[in-house]
Amino acid sequence: MSDTQQDLLTVGLVSVSDRASSGVYQDQGIPALKEWLSAALKNPVMFETRLIPDERPQIEATLAELCDSAGCDLVLTTGGTGPAPRDVTPDATLAVGDREMPGFGEQMRQISLRFVPTAILSRQTAVIRGRTLILNLPGQPKSIRETLEGLKDADGQQIVPGIFAAVPYCIDLIGGPYIETDDTVVKAFRPKSAVRPPQG
């Protein structure tokens, strides 16, 4: 697709945090997501950002609004995925989804388990709502990058695939825009039969 314009991608970024949303400290999740996506994506991207507290009704309403009104192709949440009583992001995500995509959460935990045994406490998940993919990500910038990008050795060879490698093909399958990535950051995987031929 080098001889034509890339599809516009609309991405919702939701940081779920009582303290950040009330101004106790500065949110780090949304800036980390923006930085990573800006490096990883070749498509032009329009971001819709939301900083909200750990309140399930508000999370559900925000996710539904981003999918149904803002027209996001992809929604990424950060924060609120643990076992504490106020961690309700996965519950809200499952409530608004049409179909669960459990493989994303499974792979995120596999990546995080390489660093900390408490990764099994994470309840991160993913769903499809209409033609939007919603992914729950960790709260820390380092963990966000690792789960999206995967783990590489000192020579830059992939050890563990990140979850974003599967995102473009998933969005193809649900009728979204064709996403192109910078292979030096993350290489999108598509079956050979699904690769888009050059346009124009």
N, C-alpha and C positions, 0 to 999 in steps of 0.2 A: 504493500500500500504506500510505497514511497513516492508515487507520482500523483497523489491526491491528498486532500486535507483529511486529517484524522478526525474521528467522531468526537463531539463534545461529550464529556463525562460529568455528570452531576453527582457529587459525593456529599453525604451528610456526615458530619463529625459531631458526636455527642459525648461530652465529658460529664460523667455522673459523680458528683462529689458535694456533700453537704458543706464542707469547709471552703472549697474553692468557689462554689456558687454564692456563698455568703461573704466572700472577700477576705477570709481569714488568711489564705495564702493564694499565690498565683497558680492558675491551672497550668500544668505541664503537658497534659495529654493531647489537647488539640494542636498546640504548636509542634509537638513531636510527630503527630500524624501528618500534618501539612508538609513538614520538612521531608519526611520519608516519601510520601506520595508524589511530591514535586520532583524528587530525584528519580523515582521508579517509573513514572508514567510518561509516555510520549504524547498522549492525548492532551488537548486543552482541557482543563478541569475547572469547574465552578464549584466552590465549597459553600455548603450551608452549615454553619456552626451553631451549636446550642450548648450552654453550660447550665446544668440543672442539678437540683438536690436529689438525694437518694429517696425519692418518693415514687412508689410504683405507679400510681395513677398518672403522675406527670411524665414519667418515662414512657409509659404506654402511649399517652397522647402525643408526645414529641415524636416518637418513632412513627406513629400512624400519620402524623402531619408531614413528616419528611418524605414518606413513601407516597402518600395519596395527594398531597397538595403541592409540595415543593418539587415533586417529580424526580427524586433521587434514584439513580441507578444502583448505588451502593451506599449503605449506611454503616459506619464504624462507630461503635461505642467504646469507651474506655472507663474502667472503674466499676466498682460495685459487684464483683463477680465471686466474692469469697463466701464463707459460711456464716458470717456475722449477721445478726438480725436485720441490720440496715442494708445489707448487700442484696438488692432485689433486681438488679439489671437483667440477669438471665430469666427470671420469672416474668418480668414485663415483656421481654423479647419473645418468649414462647407464647405469651398471651396474644400478641398481635400477629404472630406468624401464621401463614397458611400451611407451611410444611417445614419440619425441622430438618436441618442438615448437620447431623451430629459429628461427621468426620472432621469438621473444622475444629471443634472443641477438643476432640481426641488428639489431633495433631499438635495443637497448641500446648496441651499438657505434656505430650512426649518431648517437645522441645524444652519446656521449662524444667522437666525432670532431670535434664542433664546438668542443671545448676542447683536446684533445691528440691529436697524430698517433699516439701509442703506444696509443690505444684499440684498434687492430687487433690488439694482442697479447693482448687479453682473450679467454678461451675460454668465457665465460658461455653457458649453455644452459638449456633447460627440458625437463621430461618430465612425462608423466602416469603415475602408478602407481595402478592401480585407479581410485578416484574422487577422487584427490588430484592437484593440480597442484603441481609442485616447480619453483621458479625460483632460478637462481643470480644474485645481485646483486653489485655492486662492494663493496669494503671500506670506502670512505670515506663518512661521513655525507652530504656534499654530493653525491657521485655517486649515492648511494642515492636521495636525493630527486629528483634530476634524471631518473634513469632511470624511476622510478615515475610521476612527475608530468608529465614532459615539460618543454619550454621555452616560456616565455611572453615576449611583448614588454613594454615599459614600461606599456602600457595593459591588460595582463592577457590579451591575445589569444594563443591557442595558436599557436606557431610549429612545434614538432615534438611530436607526440603521445607521451606516456609509455606505458610498457607496461601500466600498471595499468588503462588504459581498456578493454583487451580481456580482463582477468582475470574480471570477473563473468560475461560471456557464456560464456567457456570453462568456468567452473565450472557454469553452467547445463547446458551440453551434456554434461558428464560425470556429472550427477546430484547435484550439490552444492546447498547452500542458496542462496537468492536474495539476492545482495549489492546493497546500495544504498550509493551514495557521496554525499559532499558535493560538489556540482558546482563550488563555489568552489575546491576543492583538485584534484579530478580528476573528469571526467564519464565515467561508465561508458557504453560504446556497446553497444547491442543493436539488431538489426534491428527494425523496427516490429512485425513479426509475432511477435517474441519478447518484447515488453514484457509484464510480468505485470499482469493486470487487478487492480483493487482487490479486496481480500478482505473477507469479512464482510458 
